[in-house]
Amino acid sequence: MQPGVPDDLVHAVRDFSAAGSLLIALDFDGTVAPIVDNPQDSRAVAGTREAVERLIGLDGVRVALVSGRSLASLRQVAEPQIEVLLTGSHGIEVQLDNPGEELGLDQDELDQLDTLTRVLERVSASVTGVWIERKPAGLALHTRKATVQAAQAVQRDARAQLGAVLPDLTVREGKNVLEFAVRSSSKGDALERLRAYTGADRVFYAGDDVTDEDAFTALHPSDLGLKIGAGTTIAGYRVRGPEEVPIVLQLIADLREAAEASGTPGTPSER
């Protein structure tokens, strides 16, 4: 029995780790880092970086962060190793092994973004504890510091006003955040792109929020989905919080190394 890891998860990880090539994909906030009031104060829990370091040093293993944050924000708080693949803004932004992609919004999308900004600034201006996070293709309305009543009211107001002027916006609801984007993408889309890019035989995905359910939906039957914390999920397995995620990652590394030593893994795909 592995401390902090349910027995059924240990068995699933043992089977998963023996596959030929693996993609370990992780959400950031709420998954490897606790949720905090100020997003820029977010940092991964102790042991995460060491676990990722072990994984990226193994043959046939790639590690990726799949976040709703912009790539700039993700790089700042995660400080990822250069070998870690990154997707931000729910898959709209991607940084693979080559220099990051440019996000080229067309004029119509730029005009929509301007309108979105004006409406959200107006809606949130007088509400205490609410702030706006700007992303390359949208904005997020954060309500964590507001009262429950104020948060519900400002989210309803934002939905109503933006629905009237920008009915085709992509809207996502997370934990104390409402996101609006002028270009549609999801963490599921990001995961599919990472799977295709890495050629992984099997994928592990860990996430905590409603938006991570899109990624869990994209998993194949032989993949492994890990829900962090409470809440309804389609993921097959669950741990209590971010502090248990490095334990799972270290277990994957342990079992992968043992499988390699015994000659049981399939032939890893080229990295």
N, C-alpha and C positions, 0 to 999 in steps of 0.2 A: 504493500500500500504506500502510495506517495503522499506525504503530508500536504494537505490543501487541495488535493486532486481526487475527485470521486473515482472509485474503482472502475466503473464502466468507461470513464474517460481515459484512464490509464490503458485499458485494453484497446480502445479505439486508436489512441496515439501510437501504440506499439505496431498495430497493423499499418497505419498511415505512414509511419516513419520508414518502413521497408520498401516503399515504392521507388521507382527509378528516379524520378525528378519531382521535386516538391516546390510549391509556392506557399510561403507563409505570409499572409496578408493581414494587416492589423489596422483597425481604426485607432485614432489617437486619444481624443478626449473621452474620458469615461471608460476607456479600455486599457491602455497602458499608462494613462495619467488620470488622476482623480479630477472630477469636475470642480472648478473653482469659480469664484465670482468674477474675477478679471481674467479673461482668456489668455492674455499675454503672460500671466503668472504660471500658466500650466506647465508642468514638467513630468516626465515619465517617472514612475516609481522606481525605487532602488532595485537594482538587479536587472532591469530591462536592457540596458545598453550592453551589459556583459553577456546576457543570453543571446541578443541579436548578433553580437560579435562572434560567438561560437557558431551560430547558424550560418552566417555568411562565409565562414571559413570551411564549410563542409561541401564536398562535391555534390552537384546536382540539387543544391538548395538555393533558392532566391527568397529575399525578404522584401516586402513592400509595405508602405503606409498608405492607407486609403482613407482620406479625410474630407470632411465638408469644408474645412478651412481653405483659404487661399494658399497656394504653394509658398508664397513669401512668409505668411504667418506660420505655416507648418514647419518650414525650415528653421525659423527663429526659435520656436518652442521645443522642437524635437531634436535639433542638431544631429541629423541622421548621418551615419557613415556614408561615404560616397557610393558604396555598393548597393545601398538600399534604394529601391525604386519608389517613386513618389507619385501619387495622384491627389489633386486638390479640387476644391469646389465641386465635389460629388462627381469627379471624373472629367470635368471640363478642362482642367489643367493636368498635364502629364509631364513628368521628368523621368526619362528612362536612362539608358547608359550614355547616351549622347547629350549634349547641352539641351536644356529645356525648350519646349515648344513655345512659340509665340501664340497668344490667343488673339486671332484676328476677327473682331466683331465688325459686321457690316454696318452701313449707315443707319438702317432701320433699327438694328439692335442697339446702337449707340443712342439713338433718339429715345427708344424705350427705356434705356438705362437712366437717361436724364429725367424722364417723367417719373420713373420709379423712385428716384432719389428725392425729387421735390415732394412727392406725395408722402413718403415715409418720414421725411424730415418734418413736414407739417403735422402729421398724425402724432408723432412721438415727442414733439417739442415741449409740451406742457406736462408730460407724464414723468413723475419722479421714479428713478430706478430703471428706466428704459434707455437703451442706446442702440446705435446702428453700427453694424460691421460691414464695411465695403469690400466687395469681392470683384474680381475681374468681369464677371458676367451677371452680377446681381448684388443684392443686399440681404443681410440678416438682421431681423429685429429681435434683440435680446431683451428678455423681461425677467431675468432671474432675480434682480434686486428690487423689483416692484412688488406691491401687494398682489395677492391672487386676483382680487376684484379689478385692480388697475390693469394687470396683465391681460386678463380675459377681455376687458373692454377695448384696450388698444389693439389687440389682435383682431377682434371683430371689426373695428373701425378700419384697420389696414386692409383686411380682406375685402370689405365692402367697397371702399374707395378705389382700390386698385382693380377690383373686378369690373368696375364700371368703365375705367379708362384703358386698362390693359388686360382684357379677358384671357389672353393666350399665355400669360406668364406661367412658368412652372412654380408651384407652391409646395413647400415641404414643411411639415411640422415636426420639430424635435423637442428635446427637454428644455422648456423655457426659452424656446427660440422658434421664430417663424421666418422661413427663408423664401425669397422671391428671386427667380432667375429668368433672364431673357433668352437663355439657351437651355434646352432640355438635356439632362444627363442624370445618372444615378450611380450609386456605389456599385450596383449590379453591373452597369455598363463598364465602370472602371475595372471591376474584377475580371470581366470577360476579356477586356483588352489586355490586361496583365497576363491572363492565362495564355492567350494567343501569342503574346510577345515572348514569354518564357518557355512555352512548350511544355508546361508542367503536366505530369501524369496525374497528380493529385494536388488539391488546394485546401489549405487550412485558412479559415477566416474567423477573426474574433472581433466582436462589436457589441455595443451596449444600447444603442439608441434605436428609435423607430426607423430612421433612415438606413440603418444597417440591415434591416429585414430585406431590402432590395438585394443586398449582397448575398444573404443567406439563400434567397430564392434562386440566385444564379448558380449555386453550388450543384455539383453532380452527385449522384448517389454514393460514389466512392470517396467524395470529399468529406471534410470535417468542419462543422460550424460550431462556434463556441460563443454563447451568450454570456455577457458580463453583467452580473447583478440581476435584480428583479425585473418582472415585466413579461408580457406575453411574447412568445417567439416561436419561429419554426426551426431554430437551430436545434441540433440533436443533443447538445451538451451545454452545461452551465457551470460557472464558478461564481463566487460571491462578490468579487470586486477586483480592481486593477492589481492589488498586491499579490493576487494568485496567478496572474498572467505570466510573470517571469518564471514561476515554478513550472508551468505547463511548457513554456518555451525551452527551459533547461531540460525537461523530460524528453521533448522531441529531439534535442541535440544528443542527449545520452543514448537514446534508443537508436538514433541514426548512426552514431559512432559504433555502437555495438553491432548493428546490422551490417555495417561496412566491414567491421573486423571479422565477422563470421562468414562474409561473402554472400549474405542473403539478399541484399537490395538488388533491384533490377539495375541495368546499366544506366547511369545518370545521363540525361540529355546534355549536350554541350551548353555551356553557360553563355 
